[in-house]
Every structure is written in C-alpha cells, then in structure tokens.
Amino acid sequence: MKFNGTILGVFSGALLAVGCWMPWVVIVSQQLTLTGMETTGTSYGKPGLLHLILLAFFLVFTVIPKAWAKRFNLLVVALNTSWLIRNWLLIGICRGGECPERQLGFYLVAFSCVLMLMTALFPRVKA
C-alpha cells in the first residue's frame, strides 16, 4: 500500500478547522474561555482566522499535482506553523503569576499544523 499524502493533508486540514472552533485556553481568574475564533475579553483578535485562510491555500495546493503548487505549499505551511508558534507564545504562556489552562483545541491545532508540515515536506509528485 502506498502513502497518499493528499488524503492525510485533507484530514489534517479538517483537524485544524475543528481545532480552531474548539476551546484553546481557559483563564480562570477572568472566567474566560478562549477559542481560535472567539477571544472576547482580550486583545488577541481572532487567531484562528489566519489558520483558516492558510488552510484554504493549503488544500488548494495539496490537490494540484504540480511541482510549483507543492513549493507554494511549503511556504503556506511554514507561515501556518509560525502563526502557531506565535499563538502558543502569546496565548498559552503564563503572565503575572497566572497560567491559562490549555484545552484540547489548542493541542489539536498544534498537532494538525505539524501534520500539515509533514505532508508538505514529503509530497508525491509525478515525474
């Protein structure tokens, strides 16, 4: 059985989309539950929105069986991974003696971003 990166890429994209709508962190002292699309009470904006925009480009470039699309896909997943690192450092770290409780959605977004990176690093291109 041969590895099909397209199916794995679409699956990881679905995980990313689901993870953006799930709770990312809970800030107990302020009684806030932050998701990728809802950060009311903070100044974080909508960090999941850029993930979803980059996901659209990722899915398009994953389906196109050309070498140029796979190269652009590397750029897209690099931007997506860097946005994940930014969110991880901005939203998930302790500040002022208070540590937010990371939830499943935060880990799901991280896992799917790494999985997308792996599928983009090892594409199947016909010679």
Z-matrix of the N, CA and C atoms (Angstrom, degrees):
N
C 1 1.447
C 2 1.522 1 108.60
N 3 1.308 2 116.33 1 131.92
C 4 1.457 3 120.97 2 -178.34
C 5 1.527 4 110.44 3 -94.32
N 6 1.315 5 114.88 4 149.38
C 7 1.465 6 122.18 5 178.55
C 8 1.526 7 109.55 6 -72.64
N 9 1.305 8 116.58 7 130.82
C 10 1.455 9 121.45 8 177.63
C 11 1.523 10 108.55 9 -114.11
N 12 1.332 11 116.15 10 101.16
C 13 1.456 12 121.59 11 -177.15
C 14 1.512 13 113.58 12 -69.40
N 15 1.334 14 117.42 13 -24.02
C 16 1.456 15 119.96 14 -179.58
C 17 1.527 16 110.72 15 -65.96
N 18 1.312 17 116.48 16 -44.27
C 19 1.463 18 120.25 17 179.97
C 20 1.519 19 110.28 18 -65.64
N 21 1.322 20 116.68 19 -42.64
C 22 1.459 21 120.33 20 178.56
C 23 1.527 22 110.92 21 -66.03
N 24 1.328 23 117.67 22 -36.06
C 25 1.461 24 121.16 23 177.00
C 26 1.519 25 112.37 24 -65.11
N 27 1.314 26 117.17 25 -42.79
C 28 1.466 27 121.06 26 178.51
C 29 1.529 28 110.13 27 -66.88
N 30 1.332 29 116.58 28 -39.14
C 31 1.469 30 120.66 29 177.34
C 32 1.528 31 111.03 30 -63.07
N 33 1.334 32 116.93 31 -44.03
C 34 1.462 33 119.50 32 179.57
C 35 1.530 34 110.74 33 -67.39
N 36 1.319 35 117.41 34 -32.88
C 37 1.456 36 120.78 35 175.20
C 38 1.523 37 112.00 36 -65.17
N 39 1.322 38 116.25 37 -39.54
C 40 1.464 39 119.85 38 176.81
C 41 1.525 40 110.67 39 -64.63
N 42 1.330 41 116.69 40 -39.86
C 43 1.464 42 120.29 41 176.69
C 44 1.523 43 111.29 42 -62.13
N 45 1.322 44 116.18 43 -40.18
C 46 1.463 45 120.09 44 178.96
C 47 1.519 46 111.00 45 -64.12
N 48 1.312 47 117.14 46 -43.75
C 49 1.464 48 120.59 47 -179.96
C 50 1.527 49 111.11 48 -63.01
N 51 1.314 50 116.80 49 -42.41
C 52 1.465 51 120.39 50 178.64
C 53 1.525 52 109.96 51 -65.90
N 54 1.331 53 116.58 52 -42.49
C 55 1.462 54 120.64 53 -178.95
C 56 1.514 55 113.52 54 -64.74
N 57 1.320 56 117.84 55 -29.39
C 58 1.468 57 120.52 56 178.63
C 59 1.521 58 112.17 57 -67.59
N 60 1.317 59 118.08 58 -26.77
C 61 1.460 60 121.22 59 -178.68
C 62 1.519 61 112.73 60 -95.65
N 63 1.332 62 117.53 61 -12.03
C 64 1.467 63 121.04 62 178.23
C 65 1.531 64 110.02 63 -82.13
N 66 1.343 65 118.27 64 161.61
C 67 1.469 66 120.31 65 176.62
C 68 1.525 67 111.29 66 -63.12
N 69 1.345 68 115.49 67 134.78
C 70 1.461 69 121.77 68 178.35
C 71 1.512 70 111.26 69 -96.08
N 72 1.317 71 116.80 70 -54.05
C 73 1.463 72 120.74 71 -179.93
C 74 1.521 73 109.56 72 -140.08
N 75 1.333 74 114.46 73 157.12
C 76 1.457 75 122.02 74 173.90
C 77 1.523 76 106.88 75 -121.04
N 78 1.325 77 116.58 76 124.17
C 79 1.452 78 122.11 77 175.35
C 80 1.524 79 106.10 78 -101.97
N 81 1.333 80 115.68 79 105.85
C 82 1.461 81 121.32 80 -169.65
C 83 1.524 82 111.81 81 -68.07
N 84 1.328 83 118.32 82 -43.14
C 85 1.469 84 120.11 83 -174.30
C 86 1.529 85 112.04 84 -64.65
N 87 1.320 86 117.51 85 -34.00
C 88 1.466 87 120.89 86 179.53
C 89 1.523 88 112.04 87 -97.28
N 90 1.307 89 117.29 88 -0.29
C 91 1.463 90 123.98 89 -179.70
C 92 1.522 91 111.53 90 54.09
N 93 1.354 92 115.33 91 50.91
C 94 1.458 93 122.43 92 -179.56
C 95 1.514 94 110.28 93 -116.47
N 96 1.305 95 116.26 94 139.08
C 97 1.455 96 123.01 95 170.25
C 98 1.518 97 106.78 96 -117.28
N 99 1.326 98 115.89 97 115.68
C 100 1.457 99 121.10 98 -176.32
C 101 1.519 100 110.27 99 -101.86
N 102 1.323 101 115.82 100 133.96
C 103 1.459 102 121.77 101 171.98
C 104 1.524 103 107.28 102 -114.00
N 105 1.310 104 117.16 103 179.91
C 106 1.451 105 119.97 104 177.57
C 107 1.518 106 112.57 105 -70.75
N 108 1.317 107 117.34 106 -21.18
C 109 1.457 108 121.03 107 -176.90
C 110 1.526 109 113.03 108 -112.99
N 111 1.308 110 118.64 109 -7.47
C 112 1.464 111 121.75 110 -177.62
C 113 1.526 112 109.09 111 -137.09
N 114 1.331 113 115.82 112 106.22
C 115 1.466 114 120.83 113 179.41
C 116 1.522 115 110.36 114 -125.77
N 117 1.305 116 117.05 115 40.74
C 118 1.453 117 121.83 116 -179.56
C 119 1.526 118 109.69 117 -59.67
N 120 1.332 119 115.49 118 134.01
C 121 1.450 120 120.88 119 -179.37
C 122 1.520 121 112.65 120 98.94
N 123 1.330 122 117.24 121 -3.87
C 124 1.461 123 121.82 122 178.41
C 125 1.526 124 108.59 123 -130.38
N 126 1.313 125 115.53 124 177.69
C 127 1.468 126 120.02 125 177.81
C 128 1.525 127 111.20 126 -111.24
N 129 1.331 128 117.80 127 30.73
C 130 1.463 129 122.10 128 -176.53
C 131 1.523 130 113.36 129 -83.75
N 132 1.301 131 118.47 130 -15.82
C 133 1.458 132 119.96 131 -176.66
C 134 1.527 133 110.54 132 77.06
N 135 1.330 134 116.49 133 -144.14
C 136 1.467 135 121.65 134 176.69
C 137 1.529 136 107.84 135 -119.69
N 138 1.331 137 117.87 136 86.70
C 139 1.459 138 119.62 137 -175.94
C 140 1.526 139 113.58 138 -66.67
N 141 1.310 140 118.17 139 -23.34
C 142 1.455 141 120.64 140 179.75
C 143 1.517 142 113.02 141 -77.41
N 144 1.325 143 117.64 142 -17.21
C 145 1.457 144 120.70 143 -177.65
C 146 1.525 145 111.68 144 -64.84
N 147 1.328 146 117.84 145 -43.34
C 148 1.466 147 119.82 146 177.89
C 149 1.534 148 110.65 147 -66.15
N 150 1.328 149 117.21 148 -35.00
C 151 1.460 150 119.74 149 174.80
C 152 1.523 151 110.78 150 -58.86
N 153 1.318 152 116.76 151 -42.56
C 154 1.468 153 120.35 152 -178.23
C 155 1.528 154 111.78 153 -71.07
N 156 1.327 155 117.67 154 -36.15
C 157 1.468 156 120.75 155 176.83
C 158 1.525 157 110.16 156 -65.14
N 159 1.334 158 115.74 157 -46.19
C 160 1.464 159 119.46 158 178.38
C 161 1.527 160 111.31 159 -66.43
N 162 1.328 161 116.60 160 -31.14
C 163 1.461 162 120.54 161 176.56
C 164 1.523 163 111.22 162 -62.81
N 165 1.320 164 117.72 163 -39.40
C 166 1.466 165 120.93 164 178.79
C 167 1.529 166 110.29 165 -61.20
N 168 1.338 167 116.63 166 -45.47
C 169 1.463 168 119.89 167 177.27
C 170 1.531 169 111.17 168 -64.15
N 171 1.335 170 116.65 169 -40.37
C 172 1.464 171 120.93 170 179.24
C 173 1.523 172 111.27 171 -59.38
N 174 1.323 173 116.69 172 -45.59
C 175 1.468 174 119.71 173 -178.20
C 176 1.524 175 111.43 174 -65.70
N 177 1.323 176 116.65 175 -39.87
C 178 1.469 177 119.44 176 178.72
C 179 1.526 178 110.34 177 -63.62
N 180 1.330 179 117.19 178 -47.73
C 181 1.456 180 120.44 179 -177.87
C 182 1.528 181 112.48 180 -71.45
N 183 1.321 182 117.96 181 -24.20
C 184 1.460 183 120.76 182 177.32
C 185 1.522 184 110.73 183 -71.64
N 186 1.312 185 116.70 184 -37.13
C 187 1.465 186 121.14 185 -176.60
C 188 1.533 187 111.72 186 -76.72
N 189 1.324 188 117.85 187 -30.41
C 190 1.463 189 121.00 188 -178.32
C 191 1.532 190 109.29 189 -74.59
N 192 1.322 191 118.62 190 121.77
C 193 1.476 192 120.89 191 -175.13
C 194 1.532 193 113.71 192 -88.80
N 195 1.297 194 118.29 193 45.97
C 196 1.464 195 122.54 194 179.87
C 197 1.524 196 109.41 195 -117.85
N 198 1.326 197 116.21 196 154.40
C 199 1.466 198 121.23 197 -178.44
C 200 1.523 199 111.56 198 -66.49
N 201 1.339 200 117.98 199 -38.06
C 202 1.464 201 119.63 200 -179.64
C 203 1.517 202 111.53 201 -64.45
N 204 1.344 203 117.23 202 -34.34
C 205 1.466 204 120.66 203 179.27
C 206 1.527 205 110.55 204 -68.21
N 207 1.319 206 116.66 205 -37.10
C 208 1.464 207 120.24 206 178.87
C 209 1.524 208 110.64 207 -68.50
N 210 1.321 209 117.44 208 -33.43
C 211 1.466 210 120.84 209 177.31
C 212 1.528 211 111.04 210 -69.64
N 213 1.318 212 116.87 211 -42.58
C 214 1.457 213 119.62 212 176.28
C 215 1.531 214 110.97 213 -65.60
N 216 1.326 215 115.70 214 -31.47
C 217 1.455 216 120.07 215 178.80
C 218 1.529 217 110.67 216 -64.15
N 219 1.319 218 117.19 217 -35.30
C 220 1.462 219 120.40 218 176.02
C 221 1.527 220 110.63 219 -61.40
N 222 1.322 221 116.99 220 -41.39
C 223 1.458 222 120.69 221 177.14
C 224 1.520 223 111.06 222 -62.90
N 225 1.317 224 116.65 223 -43.50
C 226 1.462 225 121.46 224 -177.89
C 227 1.526 226 110.61 225 -63.85
N 228 1.331 227 117.99 226 -46.02
C 229 1.463 228 118.86 227 -178.71
C 230 1.526 229 111.79 228 -72.18
N 231 1.327 230 117.93 229 -27.64
C 232 1.464 231 119.82 230 174.61
C 233 1.534 232 109.87 231 -66.20
N 234 1.322 233 117.12 232 -43.14
C 235 1.466 234 120.61 233 176.08
C 236 1.522 235 111.02 234 -63.88
N 237 1.317 236 117.06 235 -40.56
C 238 1.458 237 121.68 236 179.77
C 239 1.534 238 110.87 237 -64.35
N 240 1.316 239 116.63 238 -42.39
C 241 1.462 240 120.59 239 179.45
C 242 1.522 241 111.04 240 -68.02
N 243 1.320 242 117.07 241 -38.95
C 244 1.462 243 118.99 242 177.62
C 245 1.531 244 111.03 243 -66.96
N 246 1.320 245 117.39 244 -34.74
C 247 1.459 246 120.49 245 175.89
C 248 1.518 247 110.70 246 -67.09
N 249 1.334 248 116.96 247 -35.44
C 250 1.460 249 121.13 248 175.29
C 251 1.524 250 110.51 249 -62.53
N 252 1.323 251 117.09 250 -45.11
C 253 1.467 252 120.72 251 -179.86
C 254 1.523 253 110.02 252 -63.32
N 255 1.313 254 116.75 253 -40.93
C 256 1.470 255 120.82 254 177.14
C 257 1.518 256 111.04 255 -60.67
N 258 1.327 257 116.97 256 -45.66
C 259 1.466 258 120.30 257 179.58
C 260 1.520 259 111.12 258 -65.72
N 261 1.315 260 116.54 259 -39.58
C 262 1.461 261 121.11 260 -178.94
C 263 1.532 262 109.87 261 -62.13
N 264 1.343 263 115.75 262 -42.04
C 265 1.461 264 119.81 263 -178.71
C 266 1.528 265 112.36 264 -77.17
N 267 1.302 266 118.27 265 -33.73
C 268 1.458 267 121.03 266 -177.10
C 269 1.529 268 112.08 267 -82.09
N 270 1.307 269 117.86 268 -44.45
C 271 1.462 270 121.28 269 -172.74
C 272 1.523 271 112.39 270 -93.08
N 273 1.322 272 117.41 271 -35.78
C 274 1.456 273 119.69 272 -169.57
C 275 1.513 274 117.19 273 -94.17
N 276 1.347 275 118.95 274 -1.95
C 277 1.460 276 118.58 275 -176.02
C 278 1.530 277 111.43 276 -93.31
N 279 1.322 278 114.86 277 163.61
C 280 1.459 279 121.35 278 178.65
C 281 1.526 280 109.93 279 -77.36
N 282 1.327 281 115.48 280 139.86
C 283 1.463 282 121.33 281 177.29
C 284 1.519 283 108.75 282 -139.12
N 285 1.319 284 116.16 283 131.79
C 286 1.460 285 120.53 284 175.20
C 287 1.514 286 113.38 285 61.69
N 288 1.302 287 117.62 286 32.00
C 289 1.461 288 121.45 287 179.75
C 290 1.512 289 114.56 288 81.28
N 291 1.314 290 117.16 289 3.55
C 292 1.466 291 120.15 290 178.91
C 293 1.514 292 110.47 291 -116.74
N 294 1.309 293 115.62 292 126.68
C 295 1.462 294 121.21 293 179.20
C 296 1.530 295 109.12 294 -107.89
N 297 1.342 296 117.19 295 122.58
C 298 1.464 297 118.23 296 175.87
C 299 1.526 298 110.38 297 -69.70
N 300 1.298 299 115.52 298 147.68
C 301 1.463 300 120.87 299 178.73
C 302 1.522 301 108.09 300 -85.78
N 303 1.325 302 116.57 301 115.49
C 304 1.464 303 120.62 302 178.69
C 305 1.524 304 109.36 303 -72.43
N 306 1.322 305 114.25 304 138.72
C 307 1.458 306 121.00 305 -178.02
C 308 1.530 307 110.36 306 -109.22
N 309 1.318 308 116.35 307 176.57
C 310 1.460 309 122.98 308 -175.94
C 311 1.525 310 112.46 309 -59.90
N 312 1.302 311 118.63 310 -37.33
C 313 1.460 312 121.36 311 -178.11
C 314 1.515 313 112.66 312 -61.38
N 315 1.325 314 117.41 313 -36.42
C 316 1.462 315 122.29 314 179.29
C 317 1.527 316 110.32 315 -64.87
N 318 1.331 317 115.86 316 -43.82
C 319 1.463 318 120.47 317 178.72
C 320 1.530 319 111.24 318 -70.36
N 321 1.318 320 117.06 319 -34.39
C 322 1.464 321 121.16 320 178.71
C 323 1.526 322 111.11 321 -66.29
N 324 1.320 323 117.38 322 -40.05
C 325 1.465 324 121.08 323 176.46
C 326 1.525 325 109.88 324 -64.44
N 327 1.326 326 116.96 325 -42.88
C 328 1.468 327 120.58 326 179.51
C 329 1.528 328 110.89 327 -63.17
N 330 1.325 329 117.25 328 -44.82
C 331 1.463 330 121.14 329 -179.92
C 332 1.521 331 111.19 330 -63.96
N 333 1.323 332 117.19 331 -42.54
C 334 1.464 333 119.68 332 -178.04
C 335 1.530 334 111.10 333 -69.67
N 336 1.329 335 117.91 334 -34.63
C 337 1.470 336 119.83 335 177.55
C 338 1.526 337 110.84 336 -64.99
N 339 1.325 338 116.84 337 -40.93
C 340 1.467 339 120.40 338 177.85
C 341 1.525 340 110.05 339 -67.42
N 342 1.315 341 117.56 340 -39.01
C 343 1.463 342 121.21 341 178.00
C 344 1.531 343 111.00 342 -65.71
N 345 1.321 344 117.33 343 -39.18
C 346 1.467 345 120.59 344 175.56
C 347 1.519 346 110.66 345 -63.93
N 348 1.321 347 117.09 346 -39.38
C 349 1.457 348 120.99 347 177.72
C 350 1.523 349 110.95 348 -62.31
N 351 1.311 350 117.17 349 -41.40
C 352 1.468 351 120.53 350 179.37
C 353 1.528 352 111.52 351 -66.19
N 354 1.324 353 117.57 352 -40.07
C 355 1.465 354 119.02 353 179.57
C 356 1.526 355 111.51 354 -69.85
N 357 1.326 356 117.51 355 -29.49
C 358 1.464 357 119.72 356 178.49
C 359 1.525 358 111.53 357 -78.94
N 360 1.325 359 117.25 358 -29.08
C 361 1.461 360 120.06 359 179.49
C 362 1.524 361 112.67 360 -72.73
N 363 1.332 362 116.30 361 -28.49
C 364 1.460 363 120.25 362 -177.13
C 365 1.523 364 110.49 363 -124.34
N 366 1.337 365 118.06 364 67.52
C 367 1.466 366 120.18 365 -178.17
C 368 1.525 367 110.90 366 -79.73
N 369 1.308 368 115.29 367 162.04
C 370 1.451 369 121.03 368 173.90
C 371 1.525 370 107.05 369 -105.24
N 372 1.327 371 115.36 370 113.07
C 373 1.461 372 121.65 371 -179.80
C 374 1.520 373 108.00 372 -122.38
N 375 1.317 374 116.65 373 130.47
C 376 1.454 375 120.28 374 177.41
C 377 1.519 376 108.87 375 -75.10
N 378 1.317 377 115.71 376 138.02
C 379 1.466 378 120.76 377 -176.98
C 380 1.507 379 112.29 378 -76.00
